[in-house]
Amino acid sequence: MTGPTLDAVRESLWRAVAEGDEHTAVSVVRRARESGTDRETLLVDVVADTQRRIGAAWAQNRLTVAREHAATAINDRIITLITAPEERTGPSPRGGRVTVACVEGEWHALPARLVAEVLRLRGLRVDFLGAQTPARYLVTHLHRTRADAVLLSSSLPTRLPSAHAAISACHAIGTPVLVGGAAFGPDGHYARRLGADAWAPGARQAADIVAAGLARPAPAGLRQPVEDLPHLADQEYTLVARARSRLVRQTLAGLGDRVAAVRDYDDEQRERTAEDLAHIVDFLSAALYVDDVALFSHFLTWTADVLTAREVPARSLLPALDLLAQELHEFPRARRLLSAGAAALTDRPRP
């Protein structure tokens, strides 16, 4: 049977989910299955690609928040359709068991679910714990199941401290950890910095790594973060993270003095500005945790592009960084990050 090309399936599914048309999305996937496209290909090369396009379209202001949520929900239901028990013809679990979870604070569960489903299609027994899994609950689960490995997912770099805590907790009971997701950087360098046993850029690569086997680390007492990341001894990360609310409040007040337009903001505009400032402080904290300038600078330029796409002036980011630098004048690493971020904003090419 001759069916649509993979590119055609991708494009048809993208149009359907972007328009909120679940009926058409289901039809696209069913036709692809009937024409012989296997389930792993649909999950990895079609659904995952569509989800990336959903995120990019939101950032470019081509999808509202509501439409982005609706599109993601349709994509999630498409995964259920592809992996429904009556659709399965693959091997039954061979005895290997893994746990897949999102790190604490991470609510973007669809990438982790994709990995879990690909592993199931490969014949493994998978415990999928979903979004936002605190390390203590993860460890309790591992004590009960004795999984061969843990796969941790995170999309936001602000969750890297939580990821580090989870990796350390799993290692303390002798369970190897494979990580994935945008939080760990495009080449996985944050994964290595936090001590993960392996990193995978996608679901198919993660399944290959698990199939090859991960050596169990020797059980040990919980390590302190400063043992792995000695720069944390200066306490800048801890102090900045604890001062988050105060920094947001004082920076917002300072913006009112410096930027005339801010003084005229209504309550909703002030609330959104406070949310943006909170994100800046969160990413500053994450960059302090891993001691990486690029993490913070990349976030700022991405934020500027998002604001520009929404016709919101990005120029208020620079005085916000200056105000934060004044508040953090006794924090040399934080000031270095803020200075580098300001330079990246000034030099960024306009979209």
N, C-alpha and C positions, 0 to 999 in steps of 0.2 A: 504494500500500500504506500502510495506516495503522499506525503504530508507536507505541511508548511516547513520552511527552513527554521533553524533555531533563531536566527535574527528576526524573522517574521513573527515567531511566537513571542519573543521578548517585546517587540514593538506593540503587538496587539494587547498583551497583558498590561504593558505600561499605560497605554491609552485607556484601557478599561478601568484600572484602579485609579488613575488620575481623575477620571470623570465620575468616580464613585459608582461604577456600573458592575455590581457583583455578578449579576446574571451572565453578562458577556465574559467576565474574567473566568468564571467557572467553565463556560463553553470553550474558551481558548485552551484551557488546560486539558479538558476532556478530549478535545480533538487531537491535541499533541500526544496524549497517552494512546489514543486509538491508532495514531499513525506510527507508533513504535518508540517514541521518546521515553527513555527510562526515567525513573523517579529521581535518582540522584542528579541527573542532568537538569531536570526541571527545577529541583531545589537550589542547586549551586549556580547554574548558568542562567536561570530565568528569574526565579523568585528573589534571590540575593541581589541580582543586578537591578531588578525593579525597585527593591527597597533602597538601594543606593541612589537611584534616580529620584525617589520620593524625597529623601533628605536633601539632595541638591536642589530640587525644585522649591522646597520650602525656603532654603537659604537665599535663593534668587528671587523670592517673593512671587513665584509663579503658582504656589499653593498656599492657601491660608492654613492656620493651625488646625482648624476644624477639618479641612479637606485632607491635610496630611494625616491626621488621626484616622479619618475614614479610610484612606488608602491603605494605611498600615493594617487596619483591622481586616480589610478584604484580603490583603496578602497573608495575614495570619490564618484566615479561614481557607485560603488556597493551600497552605501547608497541610492543614487537616485533611483536605480532599485528597491530596497527593499521597499522604501516608496512612489513609484509612485502612483498618485491618483487612477489609474485604479486597483492598487493592494490593495487599502484600503477597508476593510470590517468592520472596527472598528466603535466605536461610533462617532457621530458628536460632535463638541465642546459643552461642557455642560454649558459654561458661565464663568468658571474660566479662568483667563488670566495671563500669566507669560511672562517675558522677559528674554531671554538667550543671553549672550554676553561674549566676551573675554575682559579682562581688557586692558587698554591702553598699547601699546607696545607689546602685545601678538599676534603673527601671527599664532600660531598653533590652527586652528579653528576646526579641525575635532573632537576632544573630545567634544567640546561644541555643535557641530552639532548632534552628537550622542545623547546627552542629550535632545536636542530640539526635535528630531524625536521620542524618547521614550515617551516624554511628550505628543506629538501629538497623538501617538498611544493609550495613556491612556485617550484621550478625552479632553485634555485641548487646549485652544487657545494659541498659542505660537508665540511671535515675536522674531525671531532669527536675531540678529544684526551683527553676524559674528565676524571677527577678529578685533583687534585693535580699541576698542570703547572708545574714551575719555569720562571721567566722565561727562563733561558738556553736551555732546550730549545724553548720557544715561539719564541724569536727564530731559532734554527737552522732550525726548520720554516718560518718565514716567509721566510727567505732562499732556501729551496729552492722554495717554492710561489708566492711573490709574491701572496699573498692580497689581495683588495681591502679587507678589513677583518677585525678580530679582535673577537670577542664573548667577554667575560670574565664568568664567573659566580662569585658568592660568597654564601653564606648567612649566614656568621658575621662580625660586625664585627671580630673579632680577626684576620681575614685582610686588613684594610684596608692595613697596611703592605706586605704582599706584592702586593696589587692595585696599589698606587702604583708599586712597582718594576716590575711588568709593564707598566703603562701607559707609564711613562717609557722602558722598553726598546723597546716597539713604536714609540713616537714617534721614537726615535733612528734608526730605519731607515725612517721615513716611512709607517708603517702606522696608519690611524685605529683608534680603540678605542671600541666600544660596550659598556657594562657593564650588568649587571642582577643582581637577587637581593636578599634582605633585608639583606645586609651594608651596602648603600649607602643605607639609609634609605627610609622609605615614599615620599618625594618625590624621592629621588635626590640629596639635597644633598651627601652624601659623594662621590658621583661627580664633581660639579662641583669640589669642594674638591681632589680628587686629579688633576684635569686631564683626565678622560675627555672624549672628543669628543661622546658622547651617552649617555643613560641610558634604559632601557625598563623599565616595570613588569611586563611579561609577554612571552610568546613572540610573540603576534600583533603587539604594538606594535614589538617588536624587528625582526620581519620587514618591517613597514612602513617603518621607518627605513632598513634596509638597501636596500630597494627604491628609496627616494628618493635614496640615495647619500650617502656620507660623504666629505668632502674629505680628501685625503691631507695630513698635516702635513709641513712642510718638514723633511727629515732634519737632525738636529743631534746634537751630542755628548750623552752621557747627562747629564741634569741631576741635581744632588744634591737629596735631599728637602728640605733646608733652604731651597732656592731657591723651592720652591713653598709650603712651610709654614714661614715664618720663626720661628715659636715653637719649632721643634725645636732652635734654636740653644742653648737652655738645657740640653740634654742630659738632661732629665728622662725622656723616653721611653726613651732608650738605657740609662740607668742602672737604671731600674726593671725593664725587660725582662731585663737581664742578671742582676739580683738575684732573679729569680723563685723559684728553689729555696730560697734563704736566707730570703726573705720568707715563703714557705709554711711552712717548718720552724719559724721563730721565732714566727709567729702561731699555729700549732697548739700549740706549747708554752705560749704565753701563755694560750690558751683553757683549757688544763687548769688553770691557776692561777685563772682567773676564773669558769669555769662548772663547777659540781660534777659535772654529768652527763657532761661530756667526760672527766673523770678516770676514769670507769668504763667508757669505751668499749672494746669489744673491737677486735681488729686490723682487722676488716672495717669497722667504724664509723669508726675513725681513718683508714683509707685513703679512704673516701668523703668524710670531712670535708676531708682534704688535697686531694682532687680539686676540691671546691667552692672551697677557698681558692685553688687554682691558677687556676680560672676567674675568680675575682674579680681576681686580679693581672693576668691576661691582658686582661680587659676594661678595667681601669684603664690598662694600657699602651696599648690601642687608643684610649681616650678622650684620653690624653695626646698620641697621635700626631696626631689630628685636632683636638685642643683643643676638645672638645665635652662639656659637662656632661651633656646629655640622654642620650648614649650609655651612660654608666656608670650613671646613675640608673635608666634603663629596664631595664637588665640586672638590677639589684639587685631591683627590684620584681617583675620576672618570676620571678627565682629564688625570692623569698619566696613567691610564689603556687604555684610548683611544689613547694616544700618543704611548704607548708600542705596541698596536695592529697594529699601522701603522709603526712600526720599527723606530720611532722617539725617541731619548733618552729623557727620562723624567727628567734627572738629572738637566737640566737647570731651572726647576721650583724652586729648592731650592735657587740658587743665586738670582733669580728674587724676591723671598719672602724677602731675606736679603736686597736687594736694596730698596724694598718698605718700609721695616722697617726703614731703614736709612732716607728715605725721610719723613717718618711719625713719626719721633722720638718724637714729642710733642703730639702724640695721643695715650694715654695709652690703650684704648680699641682696637684700630686698631693693635697695637703692640702685644697685647694678642692674637688676632685672628690669626695674621701672625705666631706667635710662635707656637700656637697649630696646625696650618696648616702644618708647617714644620715638627713637630713631627709626625703628621698623615702620611705624605709622607714617612718619614724615617721608620716608623713601618709597613707600609702597606704590606700585603702579595702580592707576585708577582703573576699575573694571569698566 
